[in-house]
Amino acid sequence: MKILTWNVLHRVHAENYGELAIQRWRDEPERVRRVVELVSKALSSDGFEAVLLQEVSGDVLESLRHQLPTWAVLDHQYPRMPRLKRPGASMRDLSEHLVVVAPKGSTVLRAQTFADAPGKGVLAVTLPSGWVVASAHVSWGPQGEAQLATLRELFHASSAPMCLGGDFNTEREVLVRALGTEVVVGELPPGSPHTRPADEKTGGLNIDHLLVCRAELRDLHVLDHNDLSDHRPVAGSVT
């Protein structure tokens, strides 16, 4: 099964933190269209069977459901409503969601906001094949390390093969230490583009990951995203 994870960048966060990605895409409806187009192409043309998304605005979620009527577009909405701290691009629905796009018949196994972070959490979905796939967004630093305990419990709550992807706000080594030997944390080939592109503060980071339990992960690679987000999509195959 080919699977993709991507933090698509909520426009409010982009405006508040001055992310470089939005300097190219000042027209938010056009950026939304291009984000959904990339996801749709991955599913319809490139053979992906599940897409795990983070920082999905209500506008992106609506467009995904409109463009992908033959897929299950499952979401978990955070209780926190993002708020603009400065004037920004116009949006219809500022709500923020975790999203899993999967085959029809897929069902939500767990939808959880982390207790200590109203804008971070995990959405786990059971596919008709029996696989469990999950999208996660984890906080940075010590707060995030505590949230990894919740994800570790999720891996052991089911006997099904599982693939979890997301924005973990930390490098691979931290996940390896926190999640134990039964969880395989994908390692990108040397020379791969950083999943979090370089900005004026860093030389680029690899903080977006695919993880598996009771399964094998191969062909891990970073996809081009035409600067639509401050994160690049990460793709792989699981068996």
C-alpha positions as CSV (number, residue, x, y, z in Angstrom):
1,M,0.0,0.0,0.0
2,K,1.3,3.4,-1.0
3,I,0.8,6.1,1.6
4,L,1.5,9.8,1.9
5,T,1.7,12.2,4.8
6,W,1.7,16.0,4.5
7,N,1.3,19.1,6.7
8,V,-0.6,21.3,4.2
9,L,-0.1,24.6,6.3
10,H,-3.2,26.2,7.8
11,R,-3.3,29.7,6.3
12,V,-3.9,31.4,9.7
13,H,-0.7,29.9,11.1
14,A,1.1,30.9,7.9
15,E,0.0,34.5,8.3
16,N,0.7,34.7,12.0
17,Y,4.2,33.3,11.7
18,G,5.1,34.9,8.3
19,E,5.8,31.6,6.6
20,L,7.7,31.9,3.4
21,A,5.4,29.5,1.5
22,I,2.5,32.1,1.4
23,Q,4.6,34.7,-0.3
24,R,4.3,32.7,-3.5
25,W,0.6,31.9,-2.9
26,R,-1.0,35.1,-1.8
27,D,-4.4,33.9,-3.3
28,E,-5.6,31.4,-0.7
29,P,-8.4,29.9,-2.8
30,E,-5.9,29.2,-5.5
31,R,-3.5,27.6,-3.0
32,V,-6.3,25.5,-1.7
33,R,-7.1,24.3,-5.2
34,R,-3.5,23.4,-5.8
35,V,-3.2,21.5,-2.5
36,V,-6.3,19.5,-3.2
37,E,-5.1,18.9,-6.8
38,L,-1.9,17.4,-5.5
39,V,-3.8,15.1,-3.1
40,S,-6.3,14.1,-5.8
41,K,-3.5,13.3,-8.3
42,A,-1.7,11.1,-5.7
43,L,-4.9,9.1,-5.2
44,S,-6.2,8.9,-8.8
45,S,-3.0,8.8,-10.9
46,D,-0.1,7.8,-8.6
47,G,-1.6,4.8,-6.9
48,F,-1.7,6.0,-3.3
49,E,-4.3,4.3,-1.1
50,A,-4.3,6.6,1.9
51,V,-3.3,10.3,2.5
52,L,-2.6,11.6,6.0
53,L,-3.0,15.4,6.4
54,Q,-2.3,17.9,9.1
55,E,-3.2,21.6,9.5
56,V,-6.2,21.2,7.3
57,S,-8.4,24.3,7.2
58,G,-12.2,24.1,6.9
59,D,-11.8,25.4,3.3
60,V,-9.4,22.7,2.4
61,L,-11.6,20.0,4.0
62,E,-14.6,21.2,2.0
63,S,-12.7,21.2,-1.2
64,L,-11.3,17.7,-0.5
65,R,-14.8,16.3,0.0
66,H,-16.1,18.0,-3.2
67,Q,-13.2,16.8,-5.3
68,L,-13.0,13.2,-3.9
69,P,-16.6,11.9,-3.8
70,T,-15.5,8.3,-4.3
71,W,-13.1,8.4,-1.2
72,A,-13.8,8.6,2.5
73,V,-12.5,12.0,3.8
74,L,-12.5,11.5,7.5
75,D,-11.6,14.3,9.9
76,H,-11.0,15.3,13.5
77,Q,-11.6,19.0,14.3
78,Y,-9.6,20.6,17.1
79,P,-11.5,22.5,19.8
80,R,-9.2,25.5,19.2
81,M,-10.2,27.9,16.5
82,P,-7.1,29.5,14.9
83,R,-7.2,33.3,15.0
84,L,-5.4,35.8,12.8
85,K,-3.0,38.1,14.7
86,R,-2.7,40.4,11.7
87,P,-4.6,41.1,8.5
88,G,-4.4,38.1,6.2
89,A,-5.9,36.3,3.2
90,S,-9.6,35.8,3.2
91,M,-11.0,32.4,4.3
92,R,-14.5,31.0,4.7
93,D,-13.9,28.4,7.4
94,L,-10.9,28.9,9.8
95,S,-11.4,25.6,11.7
96,E,-8.5,23.2,11.8
97,H,-8.6,19.5,11.3
98,L,-6.6,16.3,11.0
99,V,-7.7,14.4,7.9
100,V,-7.3,10.9,6.6
101,V,-8.3,10.3,3.0
102,A,-8.9,6.5,2.5
103,P,-11.1,4.0,0.6
104,K,-14.8,4.1,1.0
105,G,-15.9,2.0,4.0
106,S,-13.1,3.2,6.2
107,T,-14.1,4.1,9.7
108,V,-12.7,6.2,12.5
109,L,-10.9,4.2,15.2
110,R,-9.7,7.1,17.4
111,A,-10.0,10.8,17.1
112,Q,-8.2,12.6,19.9
113,T,-6.9,16.0,20.8
114,F,-4.0,15.9,23.1
115,A,-5.0,17.0,26.6
116,D,-2.2,19.5,26.9
117,A,-2.5,21.0,23.4
118,P,-5.8,22.0,21.9
119,G,-4.3,22.2,18.4
120,K,-2.5,18.9,18.3
121,G,-3.7,15.3,18.2
122,V,-4.2,12.1,16.3
123,L,-6.8,10.6,14.0
124,A,-6.7,6.8,13.5
125,V,-8.8,5.1,10.8
126,T,-9.5,1.4,10.1
127,L,-9.4,0.6,6.3
128,P,-11.6,-2.1,4.8
129,S,-8.5,-4.2,4.3
130,G,-8.0,-4.3,8.1
131,W,-5.0,-1.9,8.1
132,V,-5.0,1.0,10.6
133,V,-3.6,4.3,9.3
134,A,-3.3,7.5,11.4
135,S,-2.5,11.1,11.0
136,A,-0.8,12.9,13.9
137,H,0.5,16.4,14.8
138,V,2.8,16.5,17.8
139,S,4.0,19.5,19.8
140,W,7.6,20.6,19.8
141,G,9.9,19.9,22.8
142,P,9.1,18.3,26.2
143,Q,5.4,18.7,25.6
144,G,5.7,16.6,22.4
145,E,7.7,13.9,24.1
146,A,4.8,13.4,26.5
147,Q,2.3,13.2,23.6
148,L,4.4,10.4,22.1
149,A,3.3,8.2,25.0
150,T,-0.2,8.5,23.7
151,L,0.9,7.4,20.2
152,R,2.9,4.5,21.7
153,E,-0.3,3.3,23.4
154,L,-2.2,3.6,20.1
155,F,0.3,1.3,18.4
156,H,-0.3,-1.4,21.1
157,A,-4.1,-0.9,21.3
158,S,-4.7,-3.0,18.2
159,S,-3.2,-6.2,16.7
160,A,-3.7,-4.8,13.1
161,P,-0.8,-3.7,11.0
162,M,-0.5,0.1,11.4
163,C,1.0,3.0,9.6
164,L,1.1,6.4,11.3
165,G,2.3,9.6,9.6
166,G,2.5,13.2,10.5
167,D,4.3,16.3,11.6
168,F,6.2,15.3,14.8
169,N,8.2,18.5,15.3
170,T,11.2,16.4,16.1
171,E,13.9,14.4,14.3
172,R,13.8,10.7,13.8
173,E,16.1,9.8,16.7
174,V,13.7,11.1,19.3
175,L,10.9,9.0,17.9
176,V,13.1,5.9,17.8
177,R,13.9,6.3,21.5
178,A,10.4,7.2,22.6
179,L,8.4,4.5,20.7
180,G,10.4,1.4,21.2
181,T,11.8,-1.4,19.0
182,E,8.4,-2.7,17.8
183,V,7.8,0.6,15.9
184,V,9.8,1.2,12.8
185,V,10.5,4.9,12.1
186,G,11.2,5.4,8.4
187,E,14.6,6.8,7.5
188,L,15.0,9.0,4.4
189,P,17.8,8.1,1.9
190,P,20.9,10.3,2.2
191,G,20.6,13.5,0.3
192,S,16.8,13.7,0.4
193,P,15.3,17.2,0.6
194,H,14.4,18.2,4.1
195,T,10.7,17.7,5.0
196,R,10.7,21.1,6.6
197,P,12.5,23.3,4.1
198,A,15.3,25.7,5.1
199,D,14.3,29.1,6.4
200,E,16.4,31.9,7.9
201,K,16.5,30.1,11.3
202,T,17.5,26.6,10.2
203,G,19.2,24.8,7.4
204,G,16.1,22.6,7.1
205,L,14.7,19.8,9.3
206,N,13.3,16.3,8.9
207,I,10.4,16.4,11.3
208,D,7.7,14.7,9.1
209,H,7.7,10.9,9.4
210,L,6.1,7.7,8.4
211,L,6.1,4.9,11.1
212,V,4.9,1.3,11.0
213,C,4.1,-1.4,13.5
214,R,3.6,-5.1,12.5
215,A,4.5,-4.1,9.0
216,E,7.4,-3.2,6.7
217,L,8.1,0.3,5.3
218,R,10.1,0.8,2.1
219,D,10.7,3.3,-0.7
220,L,10.5,6.3,1.6
221,H,11.0,9.6,-0.2
222,V,10.1,13.3,-0.2
223,L,7.8,14.7,-2.9
224,D,7.9,18.0,-4.6
225,H,5.1,20.4,-3.5
226,N,5.6,23.5,-5.5
227,D,6.1,25.6,-2.3
228,L,2.4,25.2,-1.3
229,S,3.3,24.6,2.3
230,D,6.2,25.0,4.8
231,H,6.4,21.1,4.8
232,R,7.0,18.7,2.0
233,P,5.0,15.6,1.5
234,V,6.6,12.3,2.6
235,A,5.6,9.1,0.8
236,G,6.3,5.4,1.2
237,S,5.1,1.9,0.7
238,V,3.9,-0.4,3.5
239,T,3.4,-4.2,3.4
